[in-house]
Amino acid sequence: MRQLLSRLDKLEASRRVANGVTKEEREHERQLIRESAAHANDCYARERRDFAGYKITPLRKALDLEELFHIDEDGNVFSNVDGKPITKYRQLMGEEWYWDHLLCWPPDPRFIHNEEEQAFYTLHGELALSRDMVSLPHFLGDPYCCDACLDWRSKRGEEGSSL
């Protein structure tokens, strides 16, 4: 009986990937990653304007790469900067914004860059941007937070950002 249950468990497990995500759901996310990476590569090639007094060097010129993301023949997506695999949809924006922000001059005074972690933190120590994700409330500042976030912060005794 145990062998039968063990075989049944293996069959059920083969239909599911980690954390209860089906193969179809995972493939759908991989398709979104591929499409978004292709779109980001198109945008990457375009010139960027100055933004709020910051001179933004086009990533293509600054990084000396033709494309920010590489999509291999199997449909896997990688950062062309260092070959880091892109396995989550949210990593696309984090990767692009991280390099954009790193190459911004003058550096944004609202953030502290941690080179080892490849992340930007607010002056209060909150993660705002990394190569894996962007926290919009921390990156954009309090005016863009929802009321519940602001209430939660005020209960913790935190000040708002200067934005």
DRENMI-519903 format. One record per residue: residue in one letter; x, y, z of N, C-alpha, C in turn. Coordinates in nm, 4 decimals, always signed. Atoms other than C-alpha are relative to their C-alpha. Layout:
+------+----------+----------+----------+----------+----------+----------+----------+----------+----------+
| resn |      n.x |      n.y |      n.z |     ca.x |     ca.y |     ca.z |      c.x |      c.y |      c.z |
+------+----------+----------+----------+----------+----------+----------+----------+----------+----------+
|    a |        X |        Y |        Z |        X |        Y |        Z |        X |        Y |        Z |
...
+------+----------+----------+----------+----------+----------+----------+----------+----------+----------+
This chain:
+------+----------+----------+----------+----------+----------+----------+----------+----------+----------+
| resn |      n.x |      n.y |      n.z |     ca.x |     ca.y |     ca.z |      c.x |      c.y |      c.z |
+------+----------+----------+----------+----------+----------+----------+----------+----------+----------+
|    m |  +0.0814 |  -0.1199 |  +0.0000 |  +0.0000 |  +0.0000 |  +0.0000 |  +0.0856 |  +0.1261 |  +0.0000 |
|    r |  -0.0876 |  -0.1163 |  -0.0047 |  +0.2840 |  +0.2394 |  +0.0844 |  +0.0608 |  +0.0289 |  -0.1364 |
|    q |  -0.0581 |  -0.0193 |  +0.1322 |  +0.4387 |  +0.1805 |  -0.2567 |  -0.0994 |  +0.0660 |  -0.0943 |
|    l |  +0.1040 |  -0.0581 |  +0.0847 |  +0.1119 |  +0.2631 |  -0.4260 |  -0.0194 |  +0.1476 |  +0.0321 |
|    l |  +0.0134 |  -0.1401 |  -0.0401 |  +0.0741 |  +0.5847 |  -0.2247 |  +0.1226 |  +0.0812 |  -0.0421 |
|    s |  -0.1226 |  -0.0679 |  +0.0401 |  +0.4357 |  +0.6744 |  -0.2955 |  -0.0004 |  +0.0293 |  -0.1503 |
|    r |  +0.0078 |  -0.0195 |  +0.1449 |  +0.3847 |  +0.6262 |  -0.6700 |  -0.1039 |  +0.1063 |  -0.0345 |
|    l |  +0.1035 |  -0.1004 |  +0.0230 |  +0.0641 |  +0.8307 |  -0.6574 |  +0.0523 |  +0.1400 |  +0.0341 |
|    d |  -0.0602 |  -0.1284 |  -0.0382 |  +0.2490 |  +1.1106 |  -0.4731 |  +0.0963 |  +0.0497 |  -0.1071 |
|    k |  -0.0951 |  -0.0387 |  +0.1042 |  +0.5208 |  +1.1080 |  -0.7399 |  -0.0718 |  +0.0471 |  -0.1253 |
|    l |  +0.0774 |  -0.0415 |  +0.1173 |  +0.2650 |  +1.1289 |  -1.0179 |  -0.0623 |  +0.1381 |  +0.0216 |
|    e |  +0.0582 |  -0.1307 |  -0.0316 |  +0.0889 |  +1.4199 |  -0.8475 |  +0.1071 |  +0.1081 |  +0.0022 |
|    a |  -0.1089 |  -0.0974 |  -0.0087 |  +0.4214 |  +1.5929 |  -0.7815 |  +0.0512 |  +0.0374 |  -0.1387 |
|    s |  -0.0490 |  -0.0302 |  +0.1349 |  +0.5186 |  +1.5657 |  -1.1470 |  -0.0894 |  +0.1009 |  -0.0712 |
|    r |  +0.0905 |  -0.0978 |  +0.0603 |  +0.2120 |  +1.7738 |  -1.2373 |  +0.0156 |  +0.1376 |  +0.0611 |
|    r |  -0.0162 |  -0.1271 |  -0.0682 |  +0.3075 |  +2.0433 |  -0.9948 |  +0.1470 |  +0.0354 |  +0.0138 |
|    v |  -0.1347 |  -0.0508 |  -0.0222 |  +0.6163 |  +2.2578 |  -0.9639 |  +0.0000 |  +0.0569 |  +0.1414 |
|    a |  -0.0123 |  -0.0530 |  -0.1361 |  +0.7404 |  +2.4152 |  -0.6392 |  -0.1101 |  +0.1006 |  +0.0310 |
|    n |  +0.1004 |  -0.0929 |  -0.0529 |  +0.4858 |  +2.6084 |  -0.4306 |  -0.1369 |  -0.0112 |  -0.0660 |
|    g |  +0.1340 |  +0.0213 |  +0.0530 |  +0.1831 |  +2.4629 |  -0.6029 |  -0.0276 |  +0.0654 |  -0.1337 |
|    v |  +0.0180 |  -0.0608 |  +0.1307 |  +0.2401 |  +2.6241 |  -0.9423 |  +0.0035 |  -0.1104 |  -0.1046 |
|    t |  +0.0039 |  +0.1041 |  +0.1025 |  +0.1382 |  +2.4052 |  -1.2319 |  +0.0992 |  +0.0316 |  -0.1115 |
|    k |  -0.0906 |  -0.0205 |  +0.1125 |  +0.3588 |  +2.3571 |  -1.5355 |  -0.0571 |  +0.1010 |  -0.0989 |
|    e |  +0.0638 |  -0.0945 |  +0.0913 |  +0.1071 |  +2.5499 |  -1.7431 |  +0.0142 |  +0.1441 |  +0.0517 |
|    e |  -0.0153 |  -0.1338 |  -0.0589 |  +0.1179 |  +2.8453 |  -1.5019 |  +0.1450 |  +0.0476 |  -0.0112 |
|    r |  -0.1414 |  -0.0362 |  +0.0108 |  +0.4978 |  +2.8394 |  -1.4989 |  +0.0359 |  +0.0346 |  -0.1434 |
|    e |  -0.0289 |  -0.0294 |  +0.1405 |  +0.5127 |  +2.8275 |  -1.8785 |  -0.0628 |  +0.1325 |  -0.0419 |
|    h |  +0.0633 |  -0.1294 |  +0.0284 |  +0.2686 |  +3.1191 |  -1.8954 |  +0.0882 |  +0.1138 |  +0.0526 |
|    e |  -0.0887 |  -0.1031 |  -0.0552 |  +0.5003 |  +3.3206 |  -1.6665 |  +0.1275 |  +0.0115 |  -0.0842 |
|    r |  -0.1198 |  -0.0028 |  +0.0845 |  +0.8020 |  +3.2231 |  -1.8792 |  -0.0283 |  +0.0722 |  -0.1313 |
|    q |  +0.0384 |  -0.0693 |  +0.1231 |  +0.6146 |  +3.3460 |  -2.1879 |  -0.0072 |  +0.1505 |  +0.0246 |
|    l |  +0.0051 |  -0.1426 |  -0.0349 |  +0.5442 |  +3.6799 |  -2.0159 |  +0.1409 |  +0.0575 |  +0.0159 |
|    i |  -0.1384 |  -0.0448 |  -0.0178 |  +0.9116 |  +3.7061 |  -1.9197 |  +0.0664 |  +0.0194 |  -0.1358 |
|    r |  -0.0605 |  -0.0105 |  +0.1332 |  +1.0215 |  +3.6399 |  -2.2796 |  -0.0531 |  +0.1212 |  -0.0757 |
|    e |  +0.0600 |  -0.1122 |  +0.0724 |  +0.7752 |  +3.8908 |  -2.4274 |  +0.0446 |  +0.1335 |  +0.0586 |
|    s |  -0.0405 |  -0.1242 |  -0.0651 |  +0.8633 |  +4.1574 |  -2.1718 |  +0.1485 |  +0.0282 |  -0.0209 |
|    a |  -0.1439 |  -0.0179 |  +0.0253 |  +1.2367 |  +4.0998 |  -2.2190 |  +0.0223 |  +0.0499 |  -0.1428 |
|    a |  -0.0122 |  -0.0459 |  +0.1388 |  +1.1973 |  +4.1410 |  -2.5964 |  -0.0423 |  +0.1463 |  -0.0114 |
|    h |  +0.0453 |  -0.1393 |  +0.0011 |  +1.0011 |  +4.4633 |  -2.5410 |  +0.1039 |  +0.0914 |  +0.0660 |
|    a |  -0.1022 |  -0.0797 |  -0.0697 |  +1.2629 |  +4.5897 |  -2.2919 |  +0.1221 |  +0.0186 |  -0.0892 |
|    n |  -0.1134 |  -0.0134 |  +0.0925 |  +1.5348 |  +4.5197 |  -2.5488 |  -0.0288 |  +0.1048 |  -0.1073 |
|    d |  +0.0370 |  -0.1025 |  +0.0980 |  +1.3448 |  +4.7328 |  -2.8025 |  +0.0124 |  +0.1396 |  +0.0611 |
|    c |  -0.0055 |  -0.1303 |  -0.0674 |  +1.3119 |  +5.0181 |  -2.5529 |  +0.1437 |  +0.0360 |  +0.0372 |
|    y |  -0.1388 |  -0.0166 |  -0.0416 |  +1.6726 |  +4.9733 |  -2.4410 |  +0.0824 |  +0.0684 |  -0.1090 |
|    a |  -0.0757 |  -0.0544 |  +0.1118 |  +1.7977 |  +5.0668 |  -2.7857 |  -0.0316 |  +0.1470 |  -0.0251 |
|    r |  +0.0399 |  -0.1389 |  +0.0241 |  +1.6155 |  +5.4018 |  -2.7831 |  +0.0757 |  +0.0958 |  +0.0912 |
|    e |  -0.0633 |  -0.1044 |  -0.0812 |  +1.7705 |  +5.7231 |  -2.6588 |  -0.0943 |  +0.0405 |  +0.1116 |
|    r |  +0.0799 |  -0.0446 |  -0.1136 |  +1.6520 |  +5.8473 |  -2.3204 |  +0.0223 |  +0.1477 |  +0.0222 |
|    r |  -0.0096 |  -0.1432 |  -0.0281 |  +1.5809 |  +6.2064 |  -2.2246 |  +0.0473 |  +0.0230 |  +0.1424 |
|    d |  -0.0310 |  -0.0376 |  -0.1377 |  +1.7001 |  +6.3904 |  -1.9195 |  -0.1277 |  -0.0103 |  +0.0809 |
|    f |  +0.1174 |  +0.0189 |  -0.0854 |  +1.4676 |  +6.3208 |  -1.6289 |  +0.0215 |  +0.0752 |  +0.1303 |
|    a |  -0.0021 |  -0.0751 |  -0.1258 |  +1.4098 |  +6.5698 |  -1.3469 |  +0.1407 |  +0.0462 |  +0.0371 |
|    g |  -0.1324 |  -0.0524 |  -0.0278 |  +1.7575 |  +6.7168 |  -1.3807 |  +0.1107 |  -0.1035 |  +0.0012 |
|    y |  -0.1015 |  +0.1048 |  +0.0024 |  +1.9341 |  +6.3822 |  -1.4060 |  +0.0350 |  -0.0315 |  -0.1440 |
|    k |  -0.0430 |  +0.0386 |  +0.1340 |  +2.1396 |  +6.3074 |  -1.7129 |  +0.0026 |  -0.1514 |  -0.0050 |
|    i |  +0.0075 |  +0.1451 |  +0.0108 |  +2.0523 |  +5.9555 |  -1.8121 |  +0.0743 |  -0.0426 |  -0.1262 |
|    t |  -0.0765 |  +0.0534 |  +0.1115 |  +2.3136 |  +5.7924 |  -2.0299 |  -0.0758 |  -0.1205 |  -0.0533 |
|    p |  +0.0679 |  +0.1178 |  +0.0523 |  +2.1489 |  +5.5469 |  -2.2663 |  +0.0733 |  -0.1271 |  +0.0436 |
|    l |  -0.0611 |  +0.1234 |  -0.0490 |  +2.2070 |  +5.2002 |  -2.1225 |  +0.0826 |  -0.0685 |  -0.1080 |
|    r |  -0.0714 |  +0.0662 |  +0.1094 |  +2.3124 |  +5.0706 |  -2.4614 |  +0.1423 |  +0.0551 |  -0.0119 |
|    k |  -0.1318 |  -0.0642 |  +0.0098 |  +2.5978 |  +5.3216 |  -2.4718 |  +0.0822 |  -0.0244 |  +0.1267 |
|    a |  -0.0721 |  +0.0116 |  -0.1266 |  +2.6889 |  +5.3024 |  -2.1028 |  +0.0490 |  -0.1419 |  +0.0270 |
|    l |  -0.0366 |  +0.1391 |  -0.0265 |  +2.6934 |  +4.9226 |  -2.0795 |  +0.0724 |  -0.0654 |  -0.1170 |
|    d |  -0.0639 |  +0.0515 |  +0.1209 |  +2.8272 |  +4.8731 |  -2.4326 |  -0.0528 |  -0.1395 |  -0.0354 |
|    l |  +0.0670 |  +0.1252 |  +0.0360 |  +2.5747 |  +4.5958 |  -2.4987 |  -0.1080 |  +0.0294 |  -0.1034 |
|    e |  +0.1053 |  -0.0173 |  +0.1001 |  +2.3414 |  +4.5525 |  -2.7934 |  -0.1395 |  -0.0169 |  +0.0607 |
|    e |  +0.1289 |  +0.0266 |  -0.0642 |  +2.0605 |  +4.4160 |  -2.5734 |  +0.0225 |  -0.0183 |  +0.1493 |
|    l |  -0.0103 |  +0.0165 |  -0.1449 |  +1.9950 |  +4.4203 |  -2.1999 |  -0.0268 |  -0.1449 |  +0.0405 |
|    f |  +0.0361 |  +0.1383 |  -0.0315 |  +1.8421 |  +4.0706 |  -2.2003 |  +0.0326 |  -0.0916 |  -0.1172 |
|    h |  -0.0251 |  +0.1023 |  +0.1010 |  +1.9442 |  +3.7573 |  -2.3854 |  -0.1063 |  -0.1080 |  +0.0160 |
|    i |  +0.0995 |  +0.1075 |  -0.0004 |  +1.6749 |  +3.5065 |  -2.4791 |  +0.0597 |  -0.1142 |  -0.0822 |
|    d |  -0.0633 |  +0.1107 |  +0.0719 |  +1.8239 |  +3.1683 |  -2.5669 |  -0.1033 |  -0.0797 |  -0.0798 |
|    e |  +0.0884 |  +0.0780 |  +0.0878 |  +1.6801 |  +2.9114 |  -2.8079 |  -0.1035 |  -0.0819 |  +0.0767 |
|    d |  +0.0966 |  +0.0726 |  -0.0828 |  +1.5049 |  +2.7311 |  -2.5196 |  -0.1016 |  +0.0930 |  +0.0654 |
|    g |  +0.0931 |  -0.0958 |  -0.0575 |  +1.3243 |  +3.0521 |  -2.4199 |  +0.0397 |  +0.0500 |  +0.1374 |
|    n |  -0.0477 |  -0.0508 |  -0.1289 |  +1.5311 |  +3.1180 |  -2.1065 |  +0.0533 |  +0.1409 |  -0.0193 |
|    v |  -0.0413 |  -0.1400 |  +0.0078 |  +1.6076 |  +3.4823 |  -2.0311 |  +0.1125 |  +0.0239 |  +0.1000 |
|    f |  -0.1165 |  -0.0313 |  -0.0821 |  +1.9379 |  +3.6121 |  -1.8940 |  +0.0338 |  +0.1478 |  -0.0135 |
|    s |  -0.0528 |  -0.1355 |  +0.0085 |  +2.0862 |  +3.9509 |  -1.8124 |  +0.1259 |  -0.0051 |  -0.0851 |
|    n |  -0.1200 |  -0.0039 |  +0.0835 |  +2.3411 |  +4.0389 |  -2.0780 |  +0.1174 |  +0.0654 |  +0.0714 |
|    v |  -0.1081 |  -0.0647 |  -0.0727 |  +2.5413 |  +4.2343 |  -1.8209 |  +0.0944 |  -0.1035 |  +0.0595 |
|    d |  -0.0838 |  +0.1010 |  -0.0655 |  +2.6609 |  +3.9287 |  -1.6277 |  -0.0540 |  -0.1422 |  -0.0114 |
|    g |  +0.0529 |  +0.1348 |  +0.0197 |  +2.4501 |  +3.6312 |  -1.7382 |  -0.0955 |  -0.0476 |  +0.1077 |
|    k |  +0.0926 |  +0.0380 |  -0.1075 |  +2.2200 |  +3.6341 |  -1.4329 |  -0.1320 |  -0.0475 |  -0.0608 |
|    p |  +0.1283 |  +0.0479 |  +0.0530 |  +1.9098 |  +3.4194 |  -1.5064 |  -0.1170 |  +0.0837 |  +0.0523 |
|    i |  +0.1224 |  -0.0713 |  -0.0359 |  +1.5762 |  +3.6004 |  -1.5054 |  -0.1090 |  -0.1060 |  +0.0089 |
|    t |  +0.0956 |  +0.1085 |  -0.0202 |  +1.3299 |  +3.3546 |  -1.3537 |  -0.1348 |  +0.0482 |  +0.0515 |
|    k |  +0.1252 |  -0.0576 |  -0.0490 |  +1.0615 |  +3.5850 |  -1.2132 |  -0.0315 |  +0.1245 |  -0.0818 |
|    y |  +0.0437 |  -0.1142 |  +0.0798 |  +0.8600 |  +3.8442 |  -1.4006 |  +0.0464 |  +0.1325 |  +0.0612 |
|    r |  -0.0354 |  -0.1257 |  -0.0676 |  +0.9371 |  +4.1128 |  -1.1402 |  +0.1479 |  +0.0349 |  -0.0148 |
|    q |  -0.1427 |  -0.0255 |  +0.0174 |  +1.3114 |  +4.0754 |  -1.2057 |  +0.0286 |  +0.0881 |  -0.1209 |
|    l |  -0.0231 |  -0.0789 |  +0.1206 |  +1.2779 |  +4.2378 |  -1.5484 |  +0.0071 |  +0.1488 |  +0.0324 |
|    m |  +0.0024 |  -0.1418 |  -0.0351 |  +1.1836 |  +4.5776 |  -1.4090 |  +0.1145 |  +0.0322 |  +0.0950 |
|    g |  -0.1096 |  -0.0226 |  -0.0935 |  +1.4329 |  +4.5454 |  -1.1244 |  +0.1336 |  +0.0100 |  -0.0712 |
|    e |  -0.1261 |  +0.0002 |  +0.0753 |  +1.7175 |  +4.4653 |  -1.3638 |  +0.0168 |  +0.1288 |  -0.0804 |
|    e |  -0.0085 |  -0.1192 |  +0.0840 |  +1.6394 |  +4.7494 |  -1.6011 |  +0.0127 |  +0.1271 |  +0.0840 |
|    w |  -0.0041 |  -0.1206 |  -0.0842 |  +1.5735 |  +5.0096 |  -1.3306 |  +0.1295 |  +0.0076 |  +0.0796 |
|    y |  -0.1248 |  -0.0009 |  -0.0767 |  +1.8808 |  +4.9025 |  -1.1321 |  +0.1121 |  +0.0618 |  -0.0830 |
|    w |  -0.1079 |  -0.0522 |  +0.0838 |  +2.1178 |  +4.9678 |  -1.4219 |  -0.0258 |  +0.1445 |  -0.0382 |
|    d |  +0.0341 |  -0.1401 |  +0.0273 |  +1.9327 |  +5.2862 |  -1.5148 |  +0.0411 |  +0.0892 |  +0.1166 |
|    h |  -0.0253 |  -0.0821 |  -0.1186 |  +1.9622 |  +5.4169 |  -1.1606 |  +0.1482 |  +0.0028 |  +0.0357 |
|    l |  -0.1428 |  +0.0055 |  -0.0299 |  +2.3208 |  +5.3056 |  -1.1156 |  +0.0782 |  +0.0954 |  -0.0896 |
|    l |  -0.0712 |  -0.0830 |  +0.0962 |  +2.4258 |  +5.4989 |  -1.4257 |  -0.0492 |  +0.1446 |  -0.0030 |
|    c |  +0.0533 |  -0.1358 |  -0.0085 |  +2.2256 |  +5.8126 |  -1.3377 |  +0.1059 |  +0.0930 |  +0.0602 |
|    w |  -0.0934 |  -0.0968 |  -0.0580 |  +2.4376 |  +6.1223 |  -1.2738 |  -0.0670 |  +0.1345 |  +0.0097 |
|    p |  -0.0646 |  +0.0395 |  -0.1249 |  +2.4388 |  +6.2873 |  -1.0283 |  -0.0803 |  -0.1101 |  +0.0701 |
|    p |  +0.0724 |  +0.1060 |  -0.0703 |  +2.3487 |  +5.9975 |  -0.7952 |  -0.1202 |  +0.0556 |  +0.0758 |
|    d |  +0.1225 |  -0.0409 |  -0.0692 |  +2.0023 |  +6.0160 |  -0.6437 |  +0.0270 |  +0.0081 |  +0.1501 |
|    p |  -0.0317 |  -0.0152 |  -0.1425 |  +2.0458 |  +6.1573 |  -0.2901 |  -0.0973 |  -0.0713 |  +0.0937 |
|    r |  +0.0981 |  +0.0682 |  -0.0848 |  +1.7383 |  +5.9665 |  -0.1646 |  +0.0418 |  -0.1413 |  +0.0358 |
|    f |  -0.0339 |  +0.1407 |  -0.0159 |  +1.9178 |  +5.6318 |  -0.1816 |  +0.1471 |  -0.0212 |  +0.0320 |
|    i |  -0.1353 |  +0.0464 |  -0.0278 |  +2.2251 |  +5.4527 |  -0.0573 |  +0.0197 |  -0.1275 |  -0.0804 |
|    h |  -0.0261 |  +0.1165 |  +0.0837 |  +2.3762 |  +5.2047 |  -0.3014 |  +0.0870 |  -0.0995 |  +0.0762 |
|    n |  -0.0790 |  +0.1070 |  -0.0576 |  +2.4996 |  +4.8738 |  -0.1629 |  +0.0520 |  -0.0828 |  -0.1167 |
|    e |  -0.0573 |  +0.0640 |  +0.1185 |  +2.7356 |  +4.7467 |  -0.4306 |  +0.0041 |  -0.1516 |  +0.0127 |
|    e |  -0.0088 |  +0.1445 |  -0.0210 |  +2.7793 |  +4.4015 |  -0.2774 |  -0.1344 |  -0.0689 |  -0.0235 |
|    e |  +0.1347 |  +0.0570 |  +0.0163 |  +2.4030 |  +4.3362 |  -0.2656 |  -0.0648 |  +0.0415 |  -0.1310 |
|    q |  +0.0553 |  -0.0567 |  +0.1220 |  +2.3439 |  +4.5267 |  -0.5904 |  -0.1423 |  +0.0490 |  +0.0254 |
|    a |  +0.1305 |  -0.0517 |  -0.0410 |  +2.0614 |  +4.7191 |  -0.4284 |  +0.0131 |  +0.1445 |  +0.0452 |
|    f |  +0.0105 |  -0.1356 |  -0.0517 |  +1.9521 |  +5.0708 |  -0.3387 |  -0.0952 |  -0.0015 |  +0.1183 |
|    y |  +0.0804 |  -0.0092 |  -0.1205 |  +1.8170 |  +5.1443 |  +0.0085 |  -0.0363 |  +0.1450 |  +0.0265 |
|    t |  +0.0368 |  -0.1348 |  -0.0405 |  +1.6276 |  +5.4459 |  +0.1387 |  +0.0900 |  +0.0419 |  +0.1149 |
|    l |  -0.0802 |  -0.0489 |  -0.1117 |  +1.7922 |  +5.6631 |  +0.4008 |  -0.0454 |  -0.0617 |  +0.1323 |
|    h |  +0.0526 |  +0.0683 |  -0.1194 |  +1.5721 |  +5.4769 |  +0.6537 |  +0.0345 |  -0.1490 |  -0.0003 |
|    g |  -0.0427 |  +0.1397 |  +0.0048 |  +1.7210 |  +5.1435 |  +0.5457 |  -0.0958 |  -0.0955 |  -0.0685 |
|    e |  +0.0964 |  +0.0860 |  +0.0700 |  +1.4239 |  +5.0124 |  +0.3442 |  +0.0505 |  -0.0297 |  -0.1411 |
|    l |  -0.0390 |  +0.0366 |  +0.1357 |  +1.4976 |  +4.8219 |  +0.0229 |  -0.0923 |  +0.0690 |  -0.0997 |
|    a |  +0.0785 |  -0.0712 |  +0.1005 |  +1.3850 |  +5.0411 |  -0.2674 |  +0.0125 |  -0.0650 |  -0.1368 |
|    l |  -0.0259 |  +0.0504 |  +0.1340 |  +1.5432 |  +4.8768 |  -0.5706 |  +0.1168 |  -0.0968 |  +0.0039 |
|    s |  -0.1100 |  +0.0943 |  +0.0174 |  +1.7521 |  +4.5714 |  -0.6483 |  -0.0130 |  -0.0595 |  -0.1391 |
|    r |  +0.0085 |  +0.0642 |  +0.1301 |  +1.8216 |  +4.3610 |  -0.9527 |  -0.1128 |  -0.1022 |  -0.0039 |
|    d |  +0.1088 |  +0.0975 |  -0.0063 |  +1.5417 |  +4.1296 |  -0.8353 |  -0.1383 |  +0.0619 |  +0.0100 |
|    m |  +0.1326 |  -0.0598 |  -0.0200 |  +1.2629 |  +4.3761 |  -0.7586 |  +0.0093 |  +0.1493 |  +0.0217 |
|    v |  +0.0137 |  -0.1421 |  -0.0291 |  +1.1416 |  +4.7326 |  -0.7197 |  -0.1133 |  +0.0143 |  +0.1002 |
|    s |  +0.1058 |  -0.0319 |  -0.0952 |  +0.9479 |  +4.8475 |  -0.4136 |  -0.0480 |  +0.1403 |  -0.0347 |
|    l |  +0.0466 |  -0.1306 |  +0.0466 |  +0.7423 |  +5.1270 |  -0.5665 |  -0.0250 |  +0.0995 |  +0.1126 |
|    p |  +0.0173 |  -0.0987 |  -0.1078 |  +0.6383 |  +5.2853 |  -0.2336 |  +0.1323 |  +0.0554 |  +0.0520 |
|    h |  -0.1293 |  -0.0477 |  -0.0486 |  +1.0020 |  +5.3027 |  -0.1235 |  +0.0784 |  +0.0727 |  -0.1084 |
|    f |  -0.0730 |  -0.0632 |  +0.1092 |  +1.1372 |  +5.3963 |  -0.4648 |  -0.0596 |  +0.1361 |  -0.0352 |
|    l |  +0.0654 |  -0.1239 |  +0.0397 |  +0.8794 |  +5.6640 |  -0.5461 |  -0.0266 |  +0.0937 |  +0.1168 |
|    g |  +0.0232 |  -0.0841 |  -0.1170 |  +0.8183 |  +5.7883 |  -0.1926 |  -0.1431 |  -0.0060 |  +0.0481 |
|    d |  +0.1289 |  +0.0066 |  -0.0677 |  +0.5235 |  +5.8357 |  +0.0386 |  -0.1211 |  +0.0500 |  -0.0791 |
|    p |  +0.1203 |  -0.0422 |  +0.0717 |  +0.2928 |  +6.0304 |  -0.1956 |  -0.0611 |  -0.1098 |  -0.0865 |
|    y |  +0.0485 |  +0.1083 |  +0.0837 |  +0.2617 |  +5.7097 |  -0.3975 |  -0.0430 |  -0.1220 |  +0.0794 |
|    c |  +0.0439 |  +0.1114 |  -0.0845 |  +0.1874 |  +5.4823 |  -0.1014 |  -0.1510 |  +0.0041 |  +0.0154 |
|    c |  +0.1425 |  +0.0024 |  -0.0303 |  -0.1628 |  +5.3704 |  -0.0256 |  -0.0184 |  +0.0455 |  +0.1452 |
|    d |  +0.0275 |  -0.0485 |  -0.1352 |  -0.3288 |  +5.5019 |  +0.2902 |  +0.0339 |  -0.1042 |  +0.1062 |
|    a |  -0.0302 |  +0.1053 |  -0.0972 |  -0.2899 |  +5.1649 |  +0.4633 |  +0.1505 |  -0.0065 |  +0.0277 |
|    c |  -0.1455 |  +0.0002 |  -0.0196 |  +0.0891 |  +5.1754 |  +0.4068 |  +0.0424 |  +0.1184 |  +0.0850 |
|    l |  -0.0363 |  -0.1185 |  -0.0775 |  +0.1097 |  +5.5280 |  +0.5417 |  -0.0433 |  -0.0143 |  +0.1453 |
|    d |  +0.0458 |  +0.0234 |  -0.1373 |  -0.0991 |  +5.4343 |  +0.8485 |  +0.0929 |  -0.0974 |  +0.0715 |
|    w |  -0.0887 |  +0.1005 |  -0.0573 |  +0.1221 |  +5.1314 |  +0.9081 |  +0.1331 |  +0.0629 |  +0.0381 |
|    r |  -0.1260 |  -0.0664 |  -0.0292 |  +0.4353 |  +5.3450 |  +0.8879 |  -0.0134 |  +0.0964 |  +0.1171 |
|    s |  +0.0162 |  -0.0970 |  -0.1090 |  +0.2954 |  +5.6122 |  +1.1188 |  -0.0131 |  -0.0707 |  +0.1345 |
|    k |  +0.0100 |  +0.0774 |  -0.1246 |  +0.2106 |  +5.3470 |  +1.3776 |  +0.1364 |  -0.0490 |  +0.0458 |
|    r |  -0.1358 |  +0.0419 |  -0.0337 |  +0.5720 |  +5.2342 |  +1.3603 |  +0.0878 |  +0.1197 |  +0.0363 |
|    g |  -0.0745 |  -0.1189 |  -0.0352 |  +0.6820 |  +5.5962 |  +1.4131 |  +0.0983 |  +0.0452 |  -0.1052 |
|    e |  -0.0897 |  -0.0385 |  +0.1069 |  +0.8470 |  +5.6387 |  +1.0752 |  -0.0420 |  +0.1320 |  -0.0603 |
|    e |  +0.0266 |  -0.1237 |  +0.0713 |  +0.8770 |  +5.9696 |  +0.8989 |  -0.0198 |  -0.0336 |  -0.1465 |
|    g |  +0.0158 |  +0.0176 |  +0.1434 |  +0.7756 |  +6.0077 |  +0.5387 |  +0.1253 |  +0.0437 |  -0.0723 |
|    s |  -0.1133 |  -0.0434 |  +0.0782 |  +1.0233 |  +6.0621 |  +0.2604 |  -0.0179 |  +0.1463 |  -0.0386 |
|    s |  +0.0055 |  -0.1405 |  +0.0354 |  +1.1017 |  +6.4063 |  +0.1254 |  -0.0699 |  +0.0250 |  -0.1328 |
|    l |  +0.0693 |  -0.0200 |  +0.1283 |  +0.9162 |  +6.3467 |  -0.2019 |  -0.1386 |  +0.0529 |  +0.0201 |
+------+----------+----------+----------+----------+----------+----------+----------+----------+----------+
